[in-house]
Amino acid sequence: MTEPNPYKDGGDYQWGPTQPPGAPDGHGYAQAPLAPMGGSPGAPLLALGDITVLQDSVITPNGTMPLKGAVWNCTDMSRTEEKIPTVGIVLAVVFAVFCLLGLLFLLMKERRTTGFIQISVTSAGRHHSTMIPATGPDTIHWVVGQIGYARSLSA
């Protein structure tokens, strides 16, 4: 940084990239046209974990399988536990001394869903399965809906 600033005296300098000569005002460059949705064979129709469904094939880490005649399976390996939280127990003990209404704190419930949902696809002698984490009790309904869509594409 030993060179002096050539634009120190307020010359014609503009910060940032300049537009090429003859470019229209505004952003300067024409945007590329968008690809049609669902019409091209490379557009993914569905993605479940590491399984991607295209218009005519299923792409997995084990390789590409034909979509036609693919068999889809879904196994729910999640569980939802319900328990009384520690805060509810402490509040019930503290307020039970003052009045019996403190026992209502024992009605507090905490639900927690853990586990995975396994999805497997078999086509043309190949098999692949993937696990999707269950984030709530409604995750299985979402996965079953996606599997139903995949089955309709495979028919």
N, C-alpha and C positions, 0 to 999 in steps of 0.2 A: 504494500500500500504506500509506496513511495511516489507514485505518480500523482500529479495534481488532478483535481476534478475538472474536466473540460466543460462541464455545464454549470459551473459555479456562478457565472455571471447572468444566469437566467435565459440561456439560449433556447433552442427549439426542442428541448428534451421532453419526452413523455415517458412516464414509468410504465412498464409492462410491454407485452409483445405488440408489434405493429401489424396492421393489416396489409396484405399484399396489394399492389396497385390494381385498381379495377374491381376490388371486392365490394360488395354491397355494404351499406351501413348496417349497424346492429351487431350481430355476433360475428359476421364476416364470412363464415363458411357455411356452405349448404350441408344440411344434415343428410345422412344416409337413410334411405327408405327402410321402414320397419319390415321385418319378416312376417308373413301371415301366420296367424295363430292356429295351431293344430293341423295345418295343411302340409307342412313339410315333414319328411320322415325323421328329421333330426330333432324335432321339437318334443320335449318330454311331456307326456300326458299325466304322469303320476310318479311320485317318488316316495318310497317307504323305506326308511333307513338307507341302506346302501343298494337297494333295488330300484332301478329306474325303468319305467315302462314307456316305450316309444310306440309309434303308430303300428309297427309290425314286429317289434322285438322287445325282449326283456334284457336289460344290461345289468349284470352282477359282477362282483370281483372274480367270480369263477369263470366268466366268459359270457358271451351273448347267446341267448336262447330265443327260439321263435315264440311269438306271442300267441299264435293260433294253437289252441289245444293245451295251453298251459294250465296246470292244476295248482290252485292257491289254497293254502291252509293257514289257519290262525289259531293259536293256543294261548289262552290267558293264564299267565303264571304270576299274576299280581294278587295282592291281598290288601284289604283295608282293615286297619285295626282301630278300635274305638276305646278310649280310656279317659279317666278323670284326670285332668291336669293337676300338677302339684299346687298351683295357685288355688285351685278350687278346694283342695283338701285343707290347705293352710287357712283359708278364709272361713271354711266350715268350722274348724276347730276354734278359731279366734272368736267368731260371732256366736257359736253355740254356748259360750260362757255367758254372754249378755242376753241372748234371747234364742229361742229354738228356731227362729227363721234362718239362722246361719246354716242350717242343714240343707237349705235350698241350693247352696253352692255345690253340693254333691251332684246336682243335676247337670253341671257343666260337663260337656263332652268334647273331646278332641279327636278328630279323625285324621288318620295318616295312611296314605297309600304307598306301598313299596312293591317292587318287583318289576317284571318285564312282560311284554307281550311278544310272543314268537311268531314270525311270519315266514312261511316257507313256500317256495315255488318250484315246481317240477315241470320240465318240458324237454322233449327230444333226448331223453336219457340223462339229463343233467338235473342236479338238485342244488338249491341254495336256500339257506335260512338266515334270518337276521332277527335281532332283538331290539325292540323299541321300549324305552323306559316308560313305566306307567306313572304319570304325574298326578293323576286323580282318578276317582272311580269312573269318570266318564271317558277316559282314554280308550277303553275297549270298544265303546260304541263308535268312536271316530274311526278306529282301525277297522272294525267290521264293515263300516260304510265304504272305506277305501278299498277293502278286499272285494266287496260286492261290485264296485266299479271296475276293478281289475278283472274280475270273473266275466263281467259283461263284455269287456274288450277282448277276452280270450275266446269267446264263443264263436 
